[in-house]
Amino acid sequence: MTKDLSKIHQLISDMFKWPSSEEEWEQYKLTNEQIAFFKQYGYISDIKILEEWQVDQLNAELAEIADPSHPGHDFFYEFHSNESLDSNSVLFHSLGQWRIKEGFHDILWNPAFVMAASQLLGDRSVRFWHDQLFCKPAHHGGVVAWHQDYSYWTATTPIQHLTCWVGLDDANIDNGCLYYVPESHNWGLLKKPDLAGDMEGLIQYLTDEQKANFKAIPIPLKKGYGVFHHSLLVHGSHENKSERSRRAFVLNVFSDGTLSNSDKVILTGVPIIKKGEKMEGQFFPLLFEVPEK
């Protein structure tokens, strides 16, 4: 029987080494220029997150857990072999793989990830929200429509969330890389479209000024590299008609102290955290703690 790894809140493999001194943490810190860029544009790209051998390990784990008959399947919060609303396209999307495989568990405690996340959240302690996998097969990979992440996360408050997207394949325009609309994190909260539906579904909710400033740019990335973005930044990705797959995982976090904003189930199988109570516990572990000054 597969063990539920959400009960373990530390590294369990040799995939990463947790730094033991301030000096060891220095190698993972973003520069002041990178942080300033993030604040202005809502994202920062081309951050090395994984070595090639670590990418290979995660892809091997992905191949295992993508099978619905995997013994750990019930630990997924969501599992969609194809979430695309276009019958001619495929978008594999899942949440919860950190509970199933050692590699996907340990990437939560990757020093390169948690240090950058803490800095971009304003030097705050980092708490885990949930993970995702997005996989677009060659030739018929589906779209991820324009959206803001927080529009799906209003069951938590206040808005102090952050997303990290990491490629498990090289991603470029041909195989469906991310696109961002720079500075759109200043537009406020917009209505949410179907995530795997009409690529342009969000446009109907924009003002004329926002439409005029909707200038999306591609974010090509080498596998193992990541991009961080603000939870209100508008982003999406087009279909994959190339001969290469486009696999990626996403880590979503928020500042420690984020509260539940709902009395309903937030993630399937996770006990309700009553509205107004702190998001914490088995399923929302503290990943990186900043000492109180």
C-alpha positions in Angstrom: 0.0 0.0 0.0 1.3 3.5 -0.9 2.2 5.7 2.0 0.7 9.2 2.3 3.7 11.4 2.1 1.8 14.5 3.2 2.4 13.3 6.8 6.1 13.9 6.4 7.2 17.6 6.4 10.9 17.3 5.6 13.2 15.9 2.9 12.9 12.1 2.6 15.3 11.4 -0.2 18.8 12.5 -1.4 17.4 14.6 -4.1 18.2 17.9 -2.3 20.4 19.0 0.6 19.0 21.4 3.1 21.5 24.2 3.8 22.9 24.3 7.4 24.2 27.8 7.4 23.5 31.3 6.2 26.5 31.0 3.9 25.0 28.0 2.2 21.7 29.8 1.7 23.4 32.6 -0.2 23.8 30.7 -3.4 20.0 30.4 -3.8 19.2 34.1 -3.2 17.7 36.3 -5.9 19.3 39.6 -6.6 17.8 42.9 -5.7 17.4 43.5 -9.4 15.4 40.3 -9.9 13.1 41.2 -7.0 12.5 44.7 -8.4 11.7 43.2 -11.8 9.1 40.9 -10.2 7.5 43.8 -8.3 7.2 45.8 -11.5 6.1 43.2 -14.0 4.6 40.5 -11.8 7.0 37.7 -12.7 10.7 36.7 -12.8 11.9 34.0 -15.2 14.9 31.7 -15.9 15.5 30.6 -12.4 17.4 27.3 -12.1 15.4 25.0 -10.0 16.6 21.5 -10.9 19.6 19.6 -12.3 19.1 17.5 -15.3 19.2 14.2 -13.3 16.5 15.6 -11.0 14.3 16.4 -14.0 14.8 12.8 -15.3 13.8 11.4 -11.9 10.6 13.5 -11.8 9.7 12.5 -15.4 10.1 8.8 -14.4 7.8 9.4 -11.4 5.3 11.2 -13.6 5.1 8.3 -16.0 4.2 6.1 -13.1 1.5 8.2 -11.5 -0.1 9.2 -14.7 -1.5 5.7 -14.8 -5.0 5.8 -13.1 -4.4 2.3 -11.7 -1.4 3.5 -9.7 -1.9 2.4 -6.0 -1.5 5.9 -4.8 -4.2 7.3 -7.1 -6.6 8.1 -4.3 -4.2 10.6 -2.8 -4.7 13.0 -5.7 -6.9 16.0 -4.9 -7.7 16.2 -8.6 -6.7 13.9 -11.5 -7.7 14.7 -15.1 -6.3 12.5 -17.8 -7.7 15.1 -20.2 -9.2 18.4 -18.8 -9.4 20.0 -22.2 -12.8 21.0 -23.4 -11.7 20.5 -27.0 -12.2 16.9 -27.9 -9.3 17.1 -30.4 -6.8 18.2 -27.7 -5.3 16.7 -24.5 -4.3 18.5 -21.3 -3.2 16.2 -18.4 -3.8 18.1 -15.1 -3.4 16.9 -11.6 -3.1 18.1 -8.0 -1.6 16.2 -5.1 1.3 14.3 -6.5 3.5 15.4 -3.5 1.6 12.9 -1.4 2.5 10.0 -3.7 6.1 10.0 -4.9 9.3 10.9 -3.1 10.6 13.3 -5.8 7.4 15.3 -6.1 7.3 15.4 -2.3 10.8 16.7 -1.9 10.7 19.5 -4.5 8.6 21.4 -2.0 11.7 21.6 0.2 14.1 22.4 -2.7 16.3 25.2 -1.3 16.4 27.0 -4.6 12.6 27.2 -4.6 11.9 28.1 -1.0 14.5 30.8 -0.8 13.2 32.6 -3.9 9.6 32.1 -2.8 10.4 33.7 0.6 12.1 36.7 -1.0 9.3 37.3 -3.5 6.7 37.1 -0.8 8.5 40.0 1.0 10.9 37.9 3.1 8.0 36.0 4.6 7.7 32.5 5.9 6.5 30.2 3.2 3.6 27.7 3.6 2.5 25.2 1.0 -0.8 25.6 -0.8 -0.9 22.8 -3.4 1.0 21.4 -6.4 0.0 20.8 -10.0 1.1 19.0 -13.1 0.3 20.3 -16.6 1.2 18.0 -19.5 0.6 18.6 -23.2 1.5 15.7 -25.4 3.0 16.2 -28.8 0.8 17.0 -31.8 -2.5 17.6 -29.9 -1.7 19.3 -26.6 -4.5 21.5 -25.3 -4.5 25.1 -24.2 -4.5 26.6 -20.7 -6.8 29.7 -21.1 -5.9 33.2 -20.0 -6.5 33.4 -16.2 -5.3 34.6 -12.8 -4.4 31.9 -10.4 -6.0 33.7 -7.4 -9.4 33.7 -9.2 -9.6 30.0 -8.4 -8.2 30.4 -4.9 -10.6 32.9 -3.2 -11.3 30.2 -0.5 -8.1 31.6 1.0 -7.3 35.2 2.1 -5.7 37.7 2.0 -4.0 37.7 -1.4 -0.4 36.8 -0.5 0.1 33.9 -2.9 2.9 32.9 -5.3 3.2 30.4 -8.2 6.3 28.7 -9.4 6.2 26.9 -12.8 9.0 24.5 -13.7 9.6 22.8 -17.0 10.1 19.1 -17.2 10.7 19.5 -21.0 12.2 22.4 -22.8 9.3 24.8 -23.4 9.0 27.3 -26.3 6.4 28.8 -28.6 6.1 25.7 -30.7 5.2 23.3 -27.9 3.0 25.6 -25.8 5.1 27.6 -23.4 3.7 30.0 -20.9 2.7 33.5 -21.9 2.5 36.4 -19.5 0.8 39.8 -19.7 3.3 42.0 -17.9 2.0 44.3 -15.1 -1.5 42.7 -15.3 -1.1 41.8 -11.6 -2.1 45.5 -11.0 -5.6 45.0 -12.6 -7.3 43.6 -9.5 -9.2 40.4 -9.3 -11.0 39.4 -12.5 -13.7 36.8 -13.1 -12.4 33.3 -13.8 -12.9 31.5 -17.1 -12.8 27.7 -17.7 -9.1 26.8 -17.2 -8.9 24.4 -20.1 -11.7 26.0 -22.3 -11.7 28.9 -24.7 -8.2 30.5 -24.7 -9.8 34.0 -25.0 -12.6 33.5 -22.5 -11.1 36.0 -20.0 -11.2 38.9 -22.6 -14.9 39.4 -22.1 -14.2 40.5 -18.5 -11.6 43.1 -19.3 -12.1 46.9 -19.5 -11.2 48.7 -22.7 -8.0 49.9 -21.0 -7.0 46.4 -20.0 -7.7 45.1 -23.5 -5.5 47.9 -24.9 -2.7 46.8 -22.6 -3.1 43.1 -23.1 0.3 42.5 -24.6 1.2 38.9 -23.9 4.8 37.8 -24.2 6.2 34.2 -24.5 8.3 32.7 -21.7 10.6 30.0 -23.2 12.4 27.9 -20.6 14.9 25.1 -20.6 13.9 22.1 -18.6 14.8 22.4 -15.0 14.3 26.1 -15.0 11.4 27.9 -13.5 9.4 31.1 -13.5 7.7 32.7 -10.5 4.6 34.8 -10.9 2.2 36.9 -8.8 -1.2 35.2 -8.2 -3.0 38.1 -10.0 -0.8 38.0 -13.1 -2.7 37.1 -16.3 -1.1 34.2 -18.0 -1.9 31.1 -20.2 -0.4 28.8 -22.8 -1.4 27.9 -26.3 -1.8 24.4 -27.8 1.1 22.1 -28.6 1.2 21.0 -32.2 4.9 20.3 -32.2 6.6 16.9 -32.2 7.7 17.3 -28.6 5.8 17.0 -25.3 5.5 19.9 -22.9 5.5 18.7 -19.3 5.7 20.9 -16.3 5.0 21.0 -12.5 3.7 23.9 -10.5 4.2 24.7 -6.9 1.7 27.1 -5.3 2.5 28.7 -1.9 1.3 31.5 0.3 2.7 33.5 3.2 2.4 31.9 6.6 -0.7 33.4 8.3 -3.0 33.0 5.3 -6.6 32.2 6.4 -9.4 30.0 5.2 -12.1 32.1 3.5 -14.6 29.2 3.2 -16.5 26.7 5.4 -16.5 24.2 2.5 -14.0 21.6 1.3 -11.1 23.4 -0.4 -9.2 20.4 -1.7 -10.8 17.0 -2.2 -10.1 14.7 0.8 -8.7 17.5 2.9 -10.6 18.3 6.2 -12.4 21.6 6.3 -10.5 24.5 7.8 -13.3 26.9 9.1 -13.5 30.4 7.7 -11.2 32.7 9.5 -8.9 30.0 10.8 -5.2 29.7 9.7 -4.3 27.5 6.8 -1.9 25.0 8.4 -1.6 21.3 9.4 -0.9 18.1 7.5 -1.8 19.4 4.1 -0.4 22.9 4.3 3.1 22.5 5.8 5.5 25.3 6.6 8.3 25.0 4.0 10.6 27.8 5.0 10.5 29.9 8.2 11.9 33.4 8.6 13.0 34.1 12.1 11.1 36.8 13.9 13.0 40.0 14.2 
